[in-house]
Amino acid sequence: MTAPVPADGSLGFLDRARALLTEFPVVDGHNDLPWALREHVRYDLDRLDIADDTSAQLHTDLPRLRRGGVGGQFWSVYVRSDMAGDDAVSATLEQIDVVGRLLARYPDDLARALTADDMEAARRQGRIASLMGAEGGHSINNSLATLRALYTLGVRYMTLTHNDNLRWADSATDEPGVGGLSAFGREVVREMNRVGMLVDLSHVAATTMRDALAVTEAPVIFSHSSARAVCDHPRNVPDDVLELLPANGGVAMVTFVPKFILPEAVEWTRRADENMNAHGLHHLATTPEAMKVHETFEAAHPRPVATVATVADHLDHMREAAGVDHIGIGGDFDGTPFTPEGLEDVAGYPNLIAELLARNWSTPDISKLTWQNAVRVLRAAEDASRALKPTRAPSQATIEDLDG
């Protein structure tokens, strides 16, 4: 039985949300803490200890993860897309290294997870299942052997692009290049299927989404994307792609980034990004220096503010378009300078769940959103890999072989 709801609903919904998250905690598809640690303290974990309150600098620390009901986290081992070649590979390895150091430093809270079974074991132990996702195919430097090496090191998804095109894949936020996936890009997807690495279609152009869905033999994910029908931004997922997910088995994880969820924030963010560039800063930077520049700009140009309800609007639409078995959560904390009201940091997930309860989402539906869908999609990638490996050897193809 559910607890009685007070007249105003809010307290009862929040209590119910917290209780639900103790059984089916959030698996978040994308958190940029590793890159934030690079930017803030160059990976010196003694200088920025996430066992303590780090809210002055970060969206993420262990106490807030616990308050937020997080039971699984894909840590993004992201490197900027203006990094290239071996520099991108080395920076990705540094990101992987810091995740390993976090796991070693906080074993009572974080559990390395390589499989769906590992995720379930961590949940039983009361620890946060910790997985890794590489954000951007530039991290493999056009090498399928490097892709396999990242999998061996624990990376369980790769976002095919970041903000810029690759030679083999088009990004959502760049001009059309190859028109989706090239022949080598399709081979990347096939090799990811073979090894058991999830194909992540956040950041890619809609043409790339459709090409990947046509070639993949395993479910895909969108680790941090929202609904284009609700906010017309190229980083979001069109309805025709959402409608393909039931047949594919994939999962689209809603993101909290205001410029991707609130139409009024799109133009404001463009101008804020230009202001950052004018100050010689990368527009995605979240260092103290960068945040001061943002705050000065915001004081002169008030920012449109997204809320928990804004995110819930996307989830309502995504559930209608794709079905409740094909949605999840990927906040992008510590990868964005701005967050919605009520979702200021990783402690905020209960507010979102309370909002969904107030919208008459059922407990079984929310359990799928928070935990079950993410675990299922990873298990499906593992199953596909087991089926493919007996008949498919590691690909030796090169981009020169396939794309000329």
TORKOL-4160 file (C-alpha; in steps of 0.2 Angstrom, whole numbers, padded with zeros to 4 digits, m for minus):
404
<pt num="1" X="0000" Y="0000" Z="0000"/>
<pt num="2" X="0006" Y="0018" Z="m0003"/>
<pt num="3" X="0007" Y="0031" Z="0010"/>
<pt num="4" X="m0008" Y="0043" Z="0011"/>
<pt num="5" X="m0005" Y="0059" Z="0001"/>
<pt num="6" X="m0008" Y="0076" Z="0010"/>
<pt num="7" X="m0020" Y="0088" Z="0003"/>
<pt num="8" X="m0006" Y="0098" Z="m0006"/>
<pt num="9" X="0002" Y="0081" Z="m0012"/>
<pt num="10" X="0020" Y="0087" Z="m0011"/>
<pt num="11" X="0026" Y="0079" Z="0005"/>
<pt num="12" X="0018" Y="0063" Z="0002"/>
<pt num="13" X="0025" Y="0062" Z="m0016"/>
<pt num="14" X="0042" Y="0066" Z="m0010"/>
<pt num="15" X="0042" Y="0053" Z="0004"/>
<pt num="16" X="0035" Y="0040" Z="m0009"/>
<pt num="17" X="0049" Y="0044" Z="m0021"/>
<pt num="18" X="0062" Y="0042" Z="m0008"/>
<pt num="19" X="0055" Y="0025" Z="m0003"/>
<pt num="20" X="0054" Y="0019" Z="m0021"/>
<pt num="21" X="0072" Y="0024" Z="m0024"/>
<pt num="22" X="0078" Y="0013" Z="m0009"/>
<pt num="23" X="0072" Y="m0002" Z="m0019"/>
<pt num="24" X="0074" Y="0004" Z="m0037"/>
<pt num="25" X="0088" Y="0017" Z="m0036"/>
<pt num="26" X="0093" Y="0028" Z="m0051"/>
<pt num="27" X="0105" Y="0022" Z="m0064"/>
<pt num="28" X="0111" Y="0038" Z="m0072"/>
<pt num="29" X="0118" Y="0037" Z="m0089"/>
<pt num="30" X="0130" Y="0051" Z="m0089"/>
<pt num="31" X="0140" Y="0061" Z="m0076"/>
<pt num="32" X="0155" Y="0071" Z="m0080"/>
<pt num="33" X="0164" Y="0070" Z="m0063"/>
<pt num="34" X="0180" Y="0063" Z="m0070"/>
<pt num="35" X="0182" Y="0078" Z="m0082"/>
<pt num="36" X="0177" Y="0090" Z="m0068"/>
<pt num="37" X="0191" Y="0083" Z="m0057"/>
<pt num="38" X="0203" Y="0086" Z="m0071"/>
<pt num="39" X="0198" Y="0104" Z="m0074"/>
<pt num="40" X="0197" Y="0108" Z="m0055"/>
<pt num="41" X="0212" Y="0099" Z="m0047"/>
<pt num="42" X="0220" Y="0090" Z="m0061"/>
<pt num="43" X="0215" Y="0073" Z="m0053"/>
<pt num="44" X="0222" Y="0077" Z="m0036"/>
<pt num="45" X="0209" Y="0068" Z="m0026"/>
<pt num="46" X="0216" Y="0074" Z="m0009"/>
<pt num="47" X="0212" Y="0092" Z="m0015"/>
<pt num="48" X="0194" Y="0088" Z="m0019"/>
<pt num="49" X="0187" Y="0074" Z="m0009"/>
<pt num="50" X="0170" Y="0068" Z="m0014"/>
<pt num="51" X="0167" Y="0060" Z="0003"/>
<pt num="52" X="0165" Y="0078" Z="0009"/>
<pt num="53" X="0152" Y="0091" Z="0003"/>
<pt num="54" X="0159" Y="0098" Z="m0013"/>
<pt num="55" X="0144" Y="0108" Z="m0018"/>
<pt num="56" X="0155" Y="0124" Z="m0019"/>
<pt num="57" X="0163" Y="0116" Z="m0034"/>
<pt num="58" X="0154" Y="0101" Z="m0041"/>
<pt num="59" X="0137" Y="0094" Z="m0043"/>
<pt num="60" X="0143" Y="0077" Z="m0037"/>
<pt num="61" X="0149" Y="0070" Z="m0021"/>
<pt num="62" X="0145" Y="0054" Z="m0011"/>
<pt num="63" X="0134" Y="0061" Z="0002"/>
<pt num="64" X="0123" Y="0069" Z="m0011"/>
<pt num="65" X="0123" Y="0053" Z="m0022"/>
<pt num="66" X="0116" Y="0044" Z="m0007"/>
<pt num="67" X="0103" Y="0057" Z="m0004"/>
<pt num="68" X="0098" Y="0057" Z="m0022"/>
<pt num="69" X="0095" Y="0038" Z="m0022"/>
<pt num="70" X="0108" Y="0034" Z="m0035"/>
<pt num="71" X="0112" Y="0016" Z="m0036"/>
<pt num="72" X="0121" Y="0015" Z="m0053"/>
<pt num="73" X="0131" Y="0028" Z="m0062"/>
<pt num="74" X="0139" Y="0028" Z="m0079"/>
<pt num="75" X="0154" Y="0039" Z="m0076"/>
<pt num="76" X="0159" Y="0048" Z="m0093"/>
<pt num="77" X="0177" Y="0046" Z="m0098"/>
<pt num="78" X="0175" Y="0061" Z="m0109"/>
<pt num="79" X="0188" Y="0071" Z="m0118"/>
<pt num="80" X="0184" Y="0087" Z="m0128"/>
<pt num="81" X="0181" Y="0085" Z="m0147"/>
<pt num="82" X="0195" Y="0097" Z="m0151"/>
<pt num="83" X="0207" Y="0084" Z="m0144"/>
<pt num="84" X="0212" Y="0073" Z="m0158"/>
<pt num="85" X="0223" Y="0058" Z="m0162"/>
<pt num="86" X="0234" Y="0050" Z="m0149"/>
<pt num="87" X="0231" Y="0065" Z="m0137"/>
<pt num="88" X="0212" Y="0060" Z="m0137"/>
<pt num="89" X="0217" Y="0042" Z="m0133"/>
<pt num="90" X="0229" Y="0047" Z="m0119"/>
<pt num="91" X="0216" Y="0059" Z="m0111"/>
<pt num="92" X="0203" Y="0045" Z="m0111"/>
<pt num="93" X="0215" Y="0034" Z="m0103"/>
<pt num="94" X="0218" Y="0047" Z="m0089"/>
<pt num="95" X="0199" Y="0048" Z="m0087"/>
<pt num="96" X="0198" Y="0029" Z="m0085"/>
<pt num="97" X="0212" Y="0030" Z="m0073"/>
<pt num="98" X="0204" Y="0042" Z="m0061"/>
<pt num="99" X="0188" Y="0032" Z="m0061"/>
<pt num="100" X="0198" Y="0017" Z="m0055"/>
<pt num="101" X="0206" Y="0028" Z="m0042"/>
<pt num="102" X="0189" Y="0034" Z="m0036"/>
<pt num="103" X="0184" Y="0015" Z="m0035"/>
<pt num="104" X="0199" Y="0011" Z="m0025"/>
<pt num="105" X="0197" Y="0026" Z="m0013"/>
<pt num="106" X="0179" Y="0023" Z="m0009"/>
<pt num="107" X="0176" Y="0005" Z="m0009"/>
<pt num="108" X="0162" Y="0005" Z="0004"/>
<pt num="109" X="0152" Y="0017" Z="m0008"/>
<pt num="110" X="0157" Y="0013" Z="m0026"/>
<pt num="111" X="0157" Y="m0004" Z="m0034"/>
<pt num="112" X="0165" Y="m0008" Z="m0051"/>
<pt num="113" X="0152" Y="m0014" Z="m0062"/>
<pt num="114" X="0156" Y="m0022" Z="m0079"/>
<pt num="115" X="0140" Y="m0032" Z="m0082"/>
<pt num="116" X="0122" Y="m0032" Z="m0077"/>
<pt num="117" X="0125" Y="m0045" Z="m0064"/>
<pt num="118" X="0138" Y="m0033" Z="m0056"/>
<pt num="119" X="0125" Y="m0019" Z="m0056"/>
<pt num="120" X="0112" Y="m0030" Z="m0047"/>
<pt num="121" X="0126" Y="m0036" Z="m0035"/>
<pt num="122" X="0130" Y="m0018" Z="m0030"/>
<pt num="123" X="0112" Y="m0014" Z="m0027"/>
<pt num="124" X="0111" Y="m0029" Z="m0015"/>
<pt num="125" X="0127" Y="m0023" Z="m0006"/>
<pt num="126" X="0120" Y="m0005" Z="m0005"/>
<pt num="127" X="0134" Y="0002" Z="m0016"/>
<pt num="128" X="0134" Y="0012" Z="m0031"/>
<pt num="129" X="0137" Y="0002" Z="m0047"/>
<pt num="130" X="0150" Y="0012" Z="m0056"/>
<pt num="131" X="0152" Y="0010" Z="m0075"/>
<pt num="132" X="0161" Y="0020" Z="m0088"/>
<pt num="133" X="0156" Y="0027" Z="m0105"/>
<pt num="134" X="0167" Y="0035" Z="m0117"/>
<pt num="135" X="0160" Y="0051" Z="m0124"/>
<pt num="136" X="0165" Y="0053" Z="m0143"/>
<pt num="137" X="0172" Y="0041" Z="m0156"/>
<pt num="138" X="0187" Y="0053" Z="m0157"/>
<pt num="139" X="0193" Y="0043" Z="m0141"/>
<pt num="140" X="0198" Y="0028" Z="m0152"/>
<pt num="141" X="0207" Y="0038" Z="m0165"/>
<pt num="142" X="0200" Y="0027" Z="m0180"/>
<pt num="143" X="0206" Y="0011" Z="m0172"/>
<pt num="144" X="0195" Y="m0004" Z="m0169"/>
<pt num="145" X="0209" Y="m0011" Z="m0158"/>
<pt num="146" X="0209" Y="0004" Z="m0147"/>
<pt num="147" X="0190" Y="0002" Z="m0146"/>
<pt num="148" X="0193" Y="m0016" Z="m0140"/>
<pt num="149" X="0206" Y="m0010" Z="m0127"/>
<pt num="150" X="0194" Y="0002" Z="m0120"/>
<pt num="151" X="0181" Y="m0011" Z="m0118"/>
<pt num="152" X="0194" Y="m0022" Z="m0109"/>
<pt num="153" X="0198" Y="m0007" Z="m0097"/>
<pt num="154" X="0179" Y="m0007" Z="m0092"/>
<pt num="155" X="0171" Y="0005" Z="m0104"/>
<pt num="156" X="0153" Y="m0001" Z="m0107"/>
<pt num="157" X="0147" Y="0012" Z="m0120"/>
<pt num="158" X="0154" Y="0024" Z="m0132"/>
<pt num="159" X="0145" Y="0040" Z="m0139"/>
<pt num="160" X="0149" Y="0039" Z="m0157"/>
<pt num="161" X="0152" Y="0058" Z="m0158"/>
<pt num="162" X="0153" Y="0073" Z="m0147"/>
<pt num="163" X="0150" Y="0090" Z="m0154"/>
<pt num="164" X="0160" Y="0089" Z="m0170"/>
<pt num="165" X="0160" Y="0077" Z="m0184"/>
<pt num="166" X="0172" Y="0063" Z="m0186"/>
<pt num="167" X="0178" Y="0056" Z="m0203"/>
<pt num="168" X="0166" Y="0042" Z="m0200"/>
<pt num="169" X="0151" Y="0049" Z="m0191"/>
<pt num="170" X="0141" Y="0065" Z="m0191"/>
<pt num="171" X="0137" Y="0075" Z="m0175"/>
<pt num="172" X="0121" Y="0084" Z="m0171"/>
<pt num="173" X="0130" Y="0100" Z="m0169"/>
<pt num="174" X="0141" Y="0101" Z="m0184"/>
<pt num="175" X="0137" Y="0103" Z="m0203"/>
<pt num="176" X="0133" Y="0087" Z="m0212"/>
<pt num="177" X="0149" Y="0077" Z="m0217"/>
<pt num="178" X="0147" Y="0059" Z="m0222"/>
<pt num="179" X="0128" Y="0060" Z="m0221"/>
<pt num="180" X="0126" Y="0049" Z="m0206"/>
<pt num="181" X="0138" Y="0034" Z="m0204"/>
<pt num="182" X="0152" Y="0030" Z="m0217"/>
<pt num="183" X="0156" Y="0012" Z="m0221"/>
<pt num="184" X="0169" Y="0012" Z="m0207"/>
<pt num="185" X="0157" Y="0020" Z="m0195"/>
<pt num="186" X="0145" Y="0005" Z="m0198"/>
<pt num="187" X="0160" Y="m0006" Z="m0194"/>
<pt num="188" X="0163" Y="0003" Z="m0178"/>
<pt num="189" X="0144" Y="m0001" Z="m0173"/>
<pt num="190" X="0146" Y="m0019" Z="m0178"/>
<pt num="191" X="0162" Y="m0021" Z="m0168"/>
<pt num="192" X="0154" Y="m0013" Z="m0153"/>
<pt num="193" X="0140" Y="m0026" Z="m0154"/>
<pt num="194" X="0153" Y="m0040" Z="m0155"/>
<pt num="195" X="0162" Y="m0035" Z="m0140"/>
<pt num="196" X="0147" Y="m0030" Z="m0130"/>
<pt num="197" X="0149" Y="m0011" Z="m0129"/>
<pt num="198" X="0133" Y="m0001" Z="m0130"/>
<pt num="199" X="0131" Y="0011" Z="m0145"/>
<pt num="200" X="0127" Y="0028" Z="m0138"/>
<pt num="201" X="0118" Y="0039" Z="m0150"/>
<pt num="202" X="0118" Y="0055" Z="m0139"/>
<pt num="203" X="0126" Y="0070" Z="m0148"/>
<pt num="204" X="0125" Y="0062" Z="m0165"/>
<pt num="205" X="0115" Y="0069" Z="m0180"/>
<pt num="206" X="0098" Y="0061" Z="m0184"/>
<pt num="207" X="0105" Y="0053" Z="m0199"/>
<pt num="208" X="0118" Y="0045" Z="m0189"/>
<pt num="209" X="0105" Y="0039" Z="m0177"/>
<pt num="210" X="0095" Y="0031" Z="m0191"/>
<pt num="211" X="0110" Y="0023" Z="m0199"/>
<pt num="212" X="0116" Y="0016" Z="m0182"/>
<pt num="213" X="0099" Y="0008" Z="m0179"/>
<pt num="214" X="0098" Y="0001" Z="m0196"/>
<pt num="215" X="0115" Y="m0008" Z="m0194"/>
<pt num="216" X="0116" Y="m0013" Z="m0175"/>
<pt num="217" X="0112" Y="m0030" Z="m0169"/>
<pt num="218" X="0110" Y="m0025" Z="m0151"/>
<pt num="219" X="0100" Y="m0012" Z="m0142"/>
<pt num="220" X="0107" Y="0006" Z="m0142"/>
<pt num="221" X="0106" Y="0020" Z="m0129"/>
<pt num="222" X="0105" Y="0038" Z="m0128"/>
<pt num="223" X="0115" Y="0042" Z="m0113"/>
<pt num="224" X="0109" Y="0060" Z="m0111"/>
<pt num="225" X="0096" Y="0066" Z="m0123"/>
<pt num="226" X="0079" Y="0073" Z="m0122"/>
<pt num="227" X="0064" Y="0074" Z="m0134"/>
<pt num="228" X="0065" Y="0085" Z="m0150"/>
<pt num="229" X="0046" Y="0087" Z="m0151"/>
<pt num="230" X="0046" Y="0096" Z="m0134"/>
<pt num="231" X="0062" Y="0106" Z="m0137"/>
<pt num="232" X="0068" Y="0108" Z="m0155"/>
<pt num="233" X="0087" Y="0106" Z="m0152"/>
<pt num="234" X="0097" Y="0095" Z="m0163"/>
<pt num="235" X="0104" Y="0086" Z="m0148"/>
<pt num="236" X="0087" Y="0079" Z="m0144"/>
<pt num="237" X="0079" Y="0063" Z="m0152"/>
<pt num="238" X="0066" Y="0065" Z="m0165"/>
<pt num="239" X="0050" Y="0056" Z="m0163"/>
<pt num="240" X="0053" Y="0044" Z="m0178"/>
<pt num="241" X="0069" Y="0038" Z="m0169"/>
<pt num="242" X="0060" Y="0036" Z="m0152"/>
<pt num="243" X="0047" Y="0026" Z="m0161"/>
<pt num="244" X="0061" Y="0014" Z="m0167"/>
<pt num="245" X="0067" Y="0010" Z="m0150"/>
<pt num="246" X="0054" Y="m0004" Z="m0145"/>
<pt num="247" X="0059" Y="m0015" Z="m0160"/>
<pt num="248" X="0078" Y="m0011" Z="m0156"/>
<pt num="249" X="0076" Y="m0013" Z="m0137"/>
<pt num="250" X="0086" Y="0002" Z="m0133"/>
<pt num="251" X="0084" Y="0016" Z="m0120"/>
<pt num="252" X="0083" Y="0035" Z="m0122"/>
<pt num="253" X="0089" Y="0043" Z="m0106"/>
<pt num="254" X="0082" Y="0061" Z="m0103"/>
<pt num="255" X="0095" Y="0074" Z="m0099"/>
<pt num="256" X="0093" Y="0089" Z="m0088"/>
<pt num="257" X="0104" Y="0102" Z="m0098"/>
<pt num="258" X="0093" Y="0118" Z="m0099"/>
<pt num="259" X="0097" Y="0122" Z="m0117"/>
<pt num="260" X="0091" Y="0105" Z="m0122"/>
<pt num="261" X="0075" Y="0105" Z="m0113"/>
<pt num="262" X="0069" Y="0122" Z="m0112"/>
<pt num="263" X="0065" Y="0131" Z="m0129"/>
<pt num="264" X="0068" Y="0148" Z="m0121"/>
<pt num="265" X="0085" Y="0143" Z="m0115"/>
<pt num="266" X="0092" Y="0139" Z="m0132"/>
<pt num="267" X="0095" Y="0156" Z="m0138"/>
<pt num="268" X="0101" Y="0163" Z="m0121"/>
<pt num="269" X="0114" Y="0149" Z="m0120"/>
<pt num="270" X="0120" Y="0153" Z="m0138"/>
<pt num="271" X="0124" Y="0170" Z="m0132"/>
<pt num="272" X="0132" Y="0164" Z="m0116"/>
<pt num="273" X="0143" Y="0153" Z="m0125"/>
<pt num="274" X="0149" Y="0167" Z="m0137"/>
<pt num="275" X="0152" Y="0177" Z="m0121"/>
<pt num="276" X="0163" Y="0163" Z="m0114"/>
<pt num="277" X="0173" Y="0162" Z="m0131"/>
<pt num="278" X="0175" Y="0181" Z="m0131"/>
<pt num="279" X="0184" Y="0179" Z="m0114"/>
<pt num="280" X="0195" Y="0165" Z="m0121"/>
<pt num="281" X="0186" Y="0151" Z="m0112"/>
<pt num="282" X="0179" Y="0135" Z="m0118"/>
<pt num="283" X="0160" Y="0136" Z="m0118"/>
<pt num="284" X="0158" Y="0120" Z="m0108"/>
<pt num="285" X="0171" Y="0125" Z="m0095"/>
<pt num="286" X="0164" Y="0124" Z="m0077"/>
<pt num="287" X="0180" Y="0130" Z="m0068"/>
<pt num="288" X="0178" Y="0144" Z="m0055"/>
<pt num="289" X="0185" Y="0156" Z="m0067"/>
<pt num="290" X="0172" Y="0151" Z="m0080"/>
<pt num="291" X="0158" Y="0151" Z="m0068"/>
<pt num="292" X="0162" Y="0169" Z="m0063"/>
<pt num="293" X="0161" Y="0174" Z="m0082"/>
<pt num="294" X="0144" Y="0165" Z="m0083"/>
<pt num="295" X="0138" Y="0173" Z="m0067"/>
<pt num="296" X="0142" Y="0191" Z="m0073"/>
<pt num="297" X="0133" Y="0187" Z="m0090"/>
<pt num="298" X="0118" Y="0180" Z="m0081"/>
<pt num="299" X="0117" Y="0196" Z="m0070"/>
<pt num="300" X="0116" Y="0207" Z="m0085"/>
<pt num="301" X="0105" Y="0194" Z="m0095"/>
<pt num="302" X="0093" Y="0184" Z="m0084"/>
<pt num="303" X="0093" Y="0166" Z="m0088"/>
<pt num="304" X="0077" Y="0157" Z="m0093"/>
<pt num="305" X="0076" Y="0143" Z="m0079"/>
<pt num="306" X="0071" Y="0125" Z="m0082"/>
<pt num="307" X="0062" Y="0116" Z="m0068"/>
<pt num="308" X="0059" Y="0098" Z="m0063"/>
<pt num="309" X="0042" Y="0100" Z="m0072"/>
<pt num="310" X="0052" Y="0104" Z="m0088"/>
<pt num="311" X="0061" Y="0087" Z="m0087"/>
<pt num="312" X="0045" Y="0078" Z="m0083"/>
<pt num="313" X="0037" Y="0085" Z="m0099"/>
<pt num="314" X="0050" Y="0077" Z="m0109"/>
<pt num="315" X="0048" Y="0061" Z="m0100"/>
<pt num="316" X="0030" Y="0061" Z="m0103"/>
<pt num="317" X="0032" Y="0063" Z="m0121"/>
<pt num="318" X="0046" Y="0050" Z="m0122"/>
<pt num="319" X="0036" Y="0038" Z="m0113"/>
<pt num="320" X="0022" Y="0041" Z="m0126"/>
<pt num="321" X="0033" Y="0040" Z="m0141"/>
<pt num="322" X="0045" Y="0025" Z="m0136"/>
<pt num="323" X="0036" Y="0016" Z="m0122"/>
<pt num="324" X="0040" Y="0015" Z="m0104"/>
<pt num="325" X="0052" Y="0001" Z="m0107"/>
<pt num="326" X="0063" Y="0012" Z="m0117"/>
<pt num="327" X="0067" Y="0027" Z="m0106"/>
<pt num="328" X="0079" Y="0032" Z="m0093"/>
<pt num="329" X="0089" Y="0046" Z="m0084"/>
<pt num="330" X="0105" Y="0054" Z="m0089"/>
<pt num="331" X="0107" Y="0070" Z="m0080"/>
<pt num="332" X="0124" Y="0076" Z="m0087"/>
<pt num="333" X="0129" Y="0083" Z="m0070"/>
<pt num="334" X="0146" Y="0091" Z="m0069"/>
<pt num="335" X="0145" Y="0093" Z="m0088"/>
<pt num="336" X="0135" Y="0108" Z="m0088"/>
<pt num="337" X="0136" Y="0125" Z="m0080"/>
<pt num="338" X="0117" Y="0126" Z="m0077"/>
<pt num="339" X="0104" Y="0114" Z="m0070"/>
<pt num="340" X="0085" Y="0115" Z="m0068"/>
<pt num="341" X="0077" Y="0121" Z="m0052"/>
<pt num="342" X="0075" Y="0106" Z="m0041"/>
<pt num="343" X="0088" Y="0096" Z="m0050"/>
<pt num="344" X="0103" Y="0107" Z="m0045"/>
<pt num="345" X="0114" Y="0092" Z="m0041"/>
<pt num="346" X="0114" Y="0073" Z="m0039"/>
<pt num="347" X="0103" Y="0075" Z="m0023"/>
<pt num="348" X="0089" Y="0081" Z="m0033"/>
<pt num="349" X="0082" Y="0064" Z="m0041"/>
<pt num="350" X="0069" Y="0062" Z="m0028"/>
<pt num="351" X="0061" Y="0078" Z="m0034"/>
<pt num="352" X="0059" Y="0072" Z="m0051"/>
<pt num="353" X="0052" Y="0055" Z="m0046"/>
<pt num="354" X="0040" Y="0065" Z="m0035"/>
<pt num="355" X="0034" Y="0075" Z="m0050"/>
<pt num="356" X="0031" Y="0060" Z="m0060"/>
<pt num="357" X="0021" Y="0052" Z="m0045"/>
<pt num="358" X="0011" Y="0068" Z="m0045"/>
<pt num="359" X="0007" Y="0065" Z="m0064"/>
<pt num="360" X="0001" Y="0048" Z="m0060"/>
<pt num="361" X="0016" Y="0038" Z="m0065"/>
<pt num="362" X="0014" Y="0020" Z="m0057"/>
<pt num="363" X="0027" Y="0012" Z="m0046"/>
<pt num="364" X="0031" Y="m0001" Z="m0059"/>
<pt num="365" X="0034" Y="0012" Z="m0073"/>
<pt num="366" X="0045" Y="0022" Z="m0062"/>
<pt num="367" X="0055" Y="0007" Z="m0057"/>
<pt num="368" X="0058" Y="0004" Z="m0076"/>
<pt num="369" X="0064" Y="0022" Z="m0078"/>
<pt num="370" X="0076" Y="0022" Z="m0063"/>
<pt num="371" X="0084" Y="0005" Z="m0063"/>
<pt num="372" X="0076" Y="m0009" Z="m0073"/>
<pt num="373" X="0078" Y="m0002" Z="m0091"/>
<pt num="374" X="0096" Y="0002" Z="m0089"/>
<pt num="375" X="0101" Y="m0015" Z="m0082"/>
<pt num="376" X="0091" Y="m0024" Z="m0095"/>
<pt num="377" X="0099" Y="m0014" Z="m0110"/>
<pt num="378" X="0116" Y="m0019" Z="m0103"/>
<pt num="379" X="0112" Y="m0037" Z="m0101"/>
<pt num="380" X="0105" Y="m0037" Z="m0119"/>
<pt num="381" X="0121" Y="m0030" Z="m0126"/>
<pt num="382" X="0130" Y="m0044" Z="m0116"/>
<pt num="383" X="0118" Y="m0057" Z="m0124"/>
<pt num="384" X="0121" Y="m0050" Z="m0142"/>
<pt num="385" X="0140" Y="m0051" Z="m0139"/>
<pt num="386" X="0139" Y="m0069" Z="m0134"/>
<pt num="387" X="0129" Y="m0073" Z="m0149"/>
<pt num="388" X="0140" Y="m0064" Z="m0161"/>
<pt num="389" X="0158" Y="m0069" Z="m0155"/>
<pt num="390" X="0157" Y="m0088" Z="m0160"/>
<pt num="391" X="0155" Y="m0083" Z="m0179"/>
<pt num="392" X="0163" Y="m0066" Z="m0180"/>
<pt num="393" X="0182" Y="m0063" Z="m0177"/>
<pt num="394" X="0189" Y="m0046" Z="m0171"/>
<pt num="395" X="0188" Y="m0034" Z="m0185"/>
<pt num="396" X="0204" Y="m0029" Z="m0193"/>
<pt num="397" X="0196" Y="m0016" Z="m0204"/>
<pt num="398" X="0204" Y="0001" Z="m0206"/>
<pt num="399" X="0196" Y="0018" Z="m0211"/>
<pt num="400" X="0207" Y="0018" Z="m0226"/>
<pt num="401" X="0201" Y="0001" Z="m0231"/>
<pt num="402" X="0183" Y="0005" Z="m0230"/>
<pt num="403" X="0181" Y="0024" Z="m0233"/>
<pt num="404" X="0196" Y="0026" Z="m0244"/>
